[in-house]
Structure formats: structure tokens, C-alpha cells
Amino acid sequence: MAGYNTSDFRRGLKVQIDGDPYIMIECNFVKPGKGQALYKCKLRNLLRNTVLDRTYKSGDSIEAADIEEIAAQYLYRQADPFVFMDTESYEQYELSIEQVDDAWKYLKEGMVCGMMLFNNNPIAMTPPNHVVLKVEYCEPGMKGNTATNVTKPCKVETGAEFPCPSFVEMGDLIKIDTRTGEYVERVKE
């Protein structure tokens, strides 16, 4: 199995420790007054979402994780599992509600997402940065209420609710930033 030397350490590196995949979320180089240089790393477990602190000496190595990132199309939800299909091989993958986490709010059938595979098993998915969703229900806006920062909850076609400006009406298409969950703009059809 391939590995990384301490000189290769950087944020976003995917490694394997004790058989589990981790992503390096922080790596600091420390040179004490005397002795060997150290690399203080924070690693997030991609299966359990726990954070691990490790310190490596200069010249140490760490095993690379067998992680592949693919484009996968969201097909449907079947009770608990969400079903996705690899856009190249047409192989289907299932992710649990825990693996999908809050991303269910943005999932529309046919949407292409990023999927992370560890040893050819799906472990996580990432929706596109921006999605366009149809407003299914919201309270009518108050006439003349054009003040800035006035928001109201709007329920969209996925069943999720997002705070939107008061001028948004039922049937409108809105663009949501999936990284922050915030309203971006109203979209014309």
C-alpha cells in the first residue's frame, strides 16, 4: 500500500490509521529549539466523524487510504437508505441517513453529487455547491414590507425549510448554497 512521508503532509490528505480512513484537517510544522522537527496533525475519521490528534516526527510515514471520489446521481430514497448511481459504471450505492446527514435537504431526483468510496464502499456524499429548489409553502409577504433582512421560513420540494426574504412566494424557484444552507437568490424559469 502506498504511503505519505511527513514532507507530503497537508490539509485534505486522505490517510488510513488502524484500518479506518481519515482526512487531515490541520497540519502544523513545529521546530523545537533542539531535536527533531514535529508535525502536529488533526485527523477526522471519515466513518465515525471523530477527531484524532497525532504528532509525527520528521521522516515518519503514514499509510494512504484507498479512497476514490466519483460522480453519482441521486435516484430515490427507500425508507432509510438513499440510493445513488455511479454516472460512469451505472453501479448503484446506498447511503444511510447518518451518512447523508443534513444533505438530504438539497437532494432532488436526478441530481449529480460527489460520492466518496473507501475500499469500493460508499462512506459519504457531497451535494453540488448550489441547488435550485421550488418553494412548496410559505406565508404571504406583508405588503410594503421591503426592509432588508426580513426573512420568513419557506418549505421547499425536498421537505426542508430555509429562511428566505419576505418577497419569496409559493411556486418560486430559489437558489440555496449547500455549504451554508443560506438563500442566495430567486431564479427565473
CORNORJO-V813176 format. One record per pair of residues at least 12 apart in sequence whose ideal C-beta (glycine too) atoms are under 7 Angstrom apart, sorted by sequence separation. I is the first residue (numbers start at 0). GAP is how many residues later the second one is. D is the distance in Angstrom with one decimal. If there is no record, write none. Layout:
i=I gap=GAP d=D
i=I gap=GAP d=D
This chain:
i=11 gap=12 d=6.6
i=26 gap=12 d=6.0
i=27 gap=12 d=4.7
i=71 gap=12 d=4.0
i=72 gap=12 d=5.0
i=81 gap=12 d=6.9
i=112 gap=12 d=5.0
i=113 gap=12 d=4.1
i=150 gap=12 d=4.1
i=151 gap=12 d=6.5
i=173 gap=12 d=5.8
i=174 gap=12 d=5.3
i=10 gap=13 d=6.0
i=40 gap=13 d=5.1
i=71 gap=13 d=6.2
i=80 gap=13 d=4.0
i=81 gap=13 d=5.0
i=112 gap=13 d=6.1
i=138 gap=13 d=5.5
i=150 gap=13 d=6.1
i=173 gap=13 d=6.6
i=9 gap=14 d=6.9
i=10 gap=14 d=6.6
i=26 gap=14 d=4.8
i=71 gap=14 d=5.6
i=72 gap=14 d=5.6
i=80 gap=14 d=6.5
i=112 gap=14 d=5.2
i=137 gap=14 d=6.0
i=150 gap=14 d=6.1
i=151 gap=14 d=5.6
i=153 gap=14 d=5.7
i=161 gap=14 d=5.9
i=171 gap=14 d=5.6
i=172 gap=14 d=4.2
i=8 gap=15 d=6.7
i=10 gap=15 d=6.6
i=25 gap=15 d=6.7
i=39 gap=15 d=5.2
i=40 gap=15 d=6.6
i=71 gap=15 d=6.5
i=80 gap=15 d=6.0
i=112 gap=15 d=6.8
i=137 gap=15 d=7.0
i=149 gap=15 d=6.8
i=150 gap=15 d=6.9
i=10 gap=16 d=6.2
i=25 gap=16 d=4.0
i=38 gap=16 d=7.0
i=69 gap=16 d=5.6
i=70 gap=16 d=4.6
i=79 gap=16 d=6.0
i=137 gap=16 d=4.1
i=149 gap=16 d=4.6
i=172 gap=16 d=6.3
i=9 gap=17 d=6.2
i=23 gap=17 d=5.8
i=24 gap=17 d=5.0
i=37 gap=17 d=5.6
i=38 gap=17 d=4.5
i=79 gap=17 d=5.6
i=137 gap=17 d=6.8
i=8 gap=18 d=4.7
i=24 gap=18 d=6.8
i=81 gap=18 d=5.2
i=136 gap=18 d=4.4
i=164 gap=18 d=6.8
i=167 gap=18 d=6.3
i=23 gap=19 d=5.6
i=24 gap=19 d=5.2
i=37 gap=19 d=6.2
i=134 gap=19 d=4.9
i=135 gap=19 d=5.1
i=161 gap=19 d=6.7
i=163 gap=19 d=4.7
i=22 gap=20 d=6.9
i=106 gap=20 d=6.7
i=135 gap=20 d=6.0
i=162 gap=20 d=6.7
i=21 gap=21 d=4.0
i=22 gap=21 d=5.3
i=35 gap=21 d=5.0
i=36 gap=21 d=4.1
i=71 gap=21 d=6.5
i=105 gap=21 d=4.4
i=134 gap=21 d=5.9
i=135 gap=21 d=5.5
i=144 gap=21 d=5.4
i=161 gap=21 d=5.9
i=21 gap=22 d=6.3
i=35 gap=22 d=5.3
i=92 gap=22 d=6.7
i=102 gap=22 d=6.3
i=133 gap=22 d=6.4
i=21 gap=23 d=5.6
i=22 gap=23 d=6.0
i=132 gap=23 d=4.0
i=133 gap=23 d=4.7
i=21 gap=24 d=6.4
i=98 gap=24 d=6.6
i=102 gap=24 d=5.0
i=132 gap=24 d=5.7
i=141 gap=24 d=6.6
i=19 gap=25 d=5.6
i=20 gap=25 d=4.4
i=81 gap=25 d=7.0
i=86 gap=25 d=6.3
i=98 gap=25 d=6.0
i=99 gap=25 d=6.3
i=105 gap=25 d=4.7
i=132 gap=25 d=6.3
i=140 gap=25 d=4.1
i=16 gap=26 d=7.0
i=20 gap=26 d=6.7
i=140 gap=26 d=5.5
i=19 gap=27 d=5.8
i=94 gap=27 d=5.4
i=14 gap=28 d=7.0
i=83 gap=29 d=6.9
i=92 gap=29 d=4.2
i=8 gap=30 d=5.4
i=21 gap=30 d=6.8
i=94 gap=30 d=5.9
i=137 gap=30 d=6.3
i=83 gap=31 d=6.1
i=137 gap=31 d=6.9
i=8 gap=32 d=6.6
i=137 gap=32 d=5.9
i=5 gap=33 d=5.1
i=73 gap=33 d=5.0
i=75 gap=33 d=6.2
i=134 gap=33 d=6.1
i=136 gap=33 d=6.1
i=74 gap=34 d=6.7
i=73 gap=35 d=6.3
i=134 gap=35 d=5.5
i=73 gap=36 d=7.0
i=134 gap=36 d=6.4
i=72 gap=37 d=6.4
i=73 gap=37 d=4.8
i=133 gap=37 d=7.0
i=134 gap=37 d=4.8
i=72 gap=38 d=7.0
i=72 gap=39 d=5.2
i=73 gap=39 d=6.0
i=133 gap=39 d=5.6
i=134 gap=39 d=6.1
i=70 gap=41 d=5.5
i=71 gap=41 d=5.7
i=83 gap=41 d=6.7
i=131 gap=41 d=5.3
i=132 gap=41 d=6.0
i=70 gap=43 d=6.6
i=71 gap=43 d=4.0
i=131 gap=43 d=5.4
i=132 gap=43 d=6.1
i=20 gap=44 d=4.2
i=68 gap=45 d=6.0
i=69 gap=45 d=5.3
i=129 gap=45 d=5.5
i=130 gap=45 d=5.6
i=20 gap=46 d=5.7
i=129 gap=46 d=7.0
i=14 gap=47 d=4.9
i=15 gap=47 d=4.6
i=68 gap=47 d=5.6
i=69 gap=47 d=6.4
i=129 gap=47 d=5.9
i=130 gap=47 d=6.0
i=14 gap=48 d=6.3
i=15 gap=48 d=6.7
i=128 gap=48 d=6.7
i=129 gap=48 d=6.8
i=14 gap=49 d=6.2
i=15 gap=49 d=4.1
i=66 gap=49 d=6.1
i=67 gap=49 d=4.6
i=128 gap=49 d=6.0
i=5 gap=50 d=5.5
i=14 gap=50 d=5.4
i=66 gap=50 d=6.8
i=107 gap=50 d=6.6
i=127 gap=50 d=6.7
i=128 gap=50 d=6.2
i=13 gap=51 d=4.6
i=66 gap=51 d=5.4
i=106 gap=51 d=6.2
i=126 gap=51 d=4.6
i=5 gap=52 d=5.5
i=65 gap=52 d=6.5
i=105 gap=52 d=6.7
i=5 gap=53 d=6.3
i=13 gap=53 d=4.5
i=64 gap=53 d=6.6
i=65 gap=53 d=5.4
i=71 gap=53 d=6.9
i=104 gap=53 d=5.8
i=5 gap=54 d=5.4
i=129 gap=54 d=6.4
i=104 gap=55 d=3.5
i=131 gap=55 d=5.2
i=4 gap=56 d=5.1
i=3 gap=57 d=6.4
i=2 gap=58 d=4.6
i=3 gap=58 d=5.4
i=2 gap=59 d=6.1
i=2 gap=60 d=5.1
i=3 gap=60 d=5.9
i=2 gap=61 d=5.7
i=0 gap=62 d=5.6
i=1 gap=62 d=4.5
i=0 gap=63 d=6.6
i=45 gap=70 d=7.0
i=105 gap=70 d=6.7
i=45 gap=72 d=6.7
i=105 gap=72 d=4.9
i=46 gap=76 d=6.0
i=45 gap=77 d=5.5
i=45 gap=78 d=6.4
i=20 gap=97 d=4.7
i=20 gap=102 d=6.9
